[in-house]
Amino acid sequence: MLEHDVLVIGAGLAGMRAANAARAGGADTAIISKVHPVRSHSNAAQGGINAALTDRGDDWEDHAYDTVKGSDFLGDQDAIEVMCQAAGQALIDMEHFGVTFNRDDEGRLGTRAFGGQRRARTFFVGDFTGQAMLHVMFEQLIKSGVRRYEEWFVTSLIIEDSQVCGVMALEIRTGQVYAIRAKTVIFCTGGFGRVFEPSTNALICTGDGVALAYNAGAELMDMEMVQYHPTTLAGSGVLISEAARGEGAYLLDKDGNRFLEKYAPNMMELASRDVISRAEQTEIDAGNGVNGCVYLDCRHLGEALIMEKLSQIREIGIDLAGVDMIKETIPIRPGMHYAMGGIRTNIDGQTNLPGVYAAGECACVSVHGGNRLGANSLLDTLVFGERSGNHAAEASRSVDYVEFDVNQAVRNEEKRIQDLLDRPQNGDRIAAVRLGMGDSMNRNLAVYRNEEGMQETLGDLKELEKRFKTVPVDNKGKVFNTDLVFALELGFMLNCATPIVISALDRKDSRGAQARTDYPDRDDKNWMKHLVIKKGEVGPEITYAPVSITRWTPEERKY
Ligand SMILES: Cc1cc2nc3c(=O)[nH]c(=O)nc-3n(C[C@H](O)[C@H](O)[C@H](O)COP(=O)(O)OP(=O)(O)OC[C@H]3O[C@@H](n4cnc5c(N)ncnc54)[C@H](O)[C@@H]3O)c2cc1C
């Protein structure tokens, strides 16, 4: 029998941090990941992680204010205070674990400027910060004695009498289905970027945890808030880090004008992401772009700086768009990047389902509100990963495993999977349904939105759900059946897509990442509230939750 006090689903930064904390708290802890841990999307983080260090004359309250303002006043201020206060220690812990952060000329930890913040407080390792952090956390994980289920795919969450019992999972290498019992389960399954096409997210970011939790009755929050990053590469949509602008790059229209003068005269290229993405889209729509893009200009930064601090994105530009940023401007455009919304939690990662926690991008605490500041997500994964791990370890001490019929559960899951494999071969292709969903979301739920477009996508999704029911799985084998995994992931993505659209349709104002052309203003009187969405008897049900305001009164947002 596989059983653990604390079972962490996902081995990105949030998952590994949670597992280490739970283990340190004395719990029998396991971590399960559908890919090898260091292939998690955290590995792709480029720009850095925010923290206000007092010995630099910085102040966590300044960081908290910038975060609140960045969130367009939708972030919960109590949670933001917790995160920003813990940031310094979280960063130093990473340094002590062994992350080789860049240093300044005096040998101290180096910083770079990032968007929406009044001072440089982003700590970084070149332009591959996530990779450096994830590998170090993996070393810590190996040292900790946490049991690892690598390349295991969680297919269901098991709940009996409103108490979590564990999960069902597929060992991808063998095709065997197992039940893993757990007293507490922590979802650290990352974002759902691939619901949109294109996206900066890895192909594995399919919202599995958000869907599993939602289907089991968990509340989701802020689902309408989807971040479009201002600089994604023409064509592929791969991310060109905000670090480029942090180091001083410009955004130019087709005539070489720095158009942000019109939109954010003080912060210019370092305004918050939602503001810049809207500025770019407005210019592109007005015919001031080229082929649906504007330009990122790094040439004046010089070869030495680019090679030292931005070498990875330079290579991405050369390999994927044939442009060398040392000598040329790069065509970029806004692209889907991050989910502010997710499984609703409190500051200890607890969801509305007893024993079920969430942390990292799949969770919504909500520290990002309507718009996340760059470099606040890595911080979020560490702070709330650790808090969830601590809380789950403590909670698992006072509860017992909930009994359930393990053999029956395995048989049911095997049958469900076999039914998928046995489908007739004449349905739509997985890829076609996936692209249909991604295209429709990107067409109507991108930088600008309106009722008509979103209704169209809602209709498309109903149609795609029908088509999904007959997609065939070509590979009938047991060993590494990635075709089967893709089919399951597509189901999860469709489960995420509808709550996004329904929430965005419900919110009749513009704030943060949600910019509605039919409701262009921020309406604090009616819409200064979170949208909470839950699976009801007949379909998704929306309720509202107040925004926690501790000390920063909402004001008009200007950069
Ligand atoms: C290109 C890119 C650059 C970024 N740069 C930055 C940056 O510079 N600074 C910053 O703060 N943020 C950045 N972000 C955002 C940040 O990297 C992510 O939000 C964060 O790393 C998410 O971490 P996570 O631990 O929540 O999830 P992830 O790292 O995505 O990990 C998810 C884990 O869940 C597992 N999993 C998922 N589904 C299942 C399942 N069904 N069964 C088993 N396992 C499952 C996966 O295997 C994986 O281990 C960037 C994001 C991208 C895409």
The ligand as an ORCA input file, in Angstrom:
! r2SCAN-3c Opt
* xyz 0 1
  C       8.919     31.189    -19.676
  C       8.573     31.615    -18.280
  C       9.397     32.492    -17.599
  C       9.074     32.899    -16.299
  N       9.908     33.752    -15.637
  C       9.625     34.105    -14.353
  C      10.523     34.920    -13.603
  O      11.595     35.301    -14.061
  N      10.177     35.252    -12.342
  C       9.008     34.832    -11.759
  O       8.757     35.155    -10.599
  N       8.155     34.047    -12.456
  C       8.448     33.664    -13.718
  N       7.575     32.851    -14.403
  C       6.434     32.263    -13.691
  C       6.935     31.143    -12.778
  O       8.044     30.517    -13.350
  C       5.871     30.094    -12.545
  O       4.657     30.683    -12.178
  C       6.301     29.157    -11.413
  O       7.601     28.662    -11.646
  C       5.329     28.016    -11.242
  O       5.867     27.110    -10.320
  P       4.987     25.943     -9.738
  O       5.874     25.208     -8.782
  O       3.715     26.484     -9.246
  O       4.645     25.014    -10.993
  P       5.553     24.322    -12.112
  O       6.969     24.675    -12.015
  O       4.860     24.571    -13.403
  O       5.449     22.775    -11.741
  C       4.262     22.038    -11.888
  C       4.517     20.609    -11.471
  O       3.302     19.901    -11.432
  C       3.474     18.628    -11.997
  N       2.159     18.161    -12.485
  C       1.228     18.870    -13.150
  N       0.164     18.092    -13.433
  C       0.418     16.863    -12.913
  C      -0.279     15.633    -12.879
  N      -1.479     15.469    -13.466
  N       0.311     14.588    -12.263
  C       1.540     14.698    -11.689
  N       2.242     15.845    -11.716
  C       1.694     16.917    -12.310
  C       4.502     18.834    -13.084
  O       5.139     17.633    -13.426
  C       5.435     19.834    -12.396
  O       6.378     19.131    -11.620
  C       7.896     32.432    -15.692
  C       7.075     31.546    -16.372
  C       7.397     31.151    -17.658
  C       6.455     30.229    -18.370
*
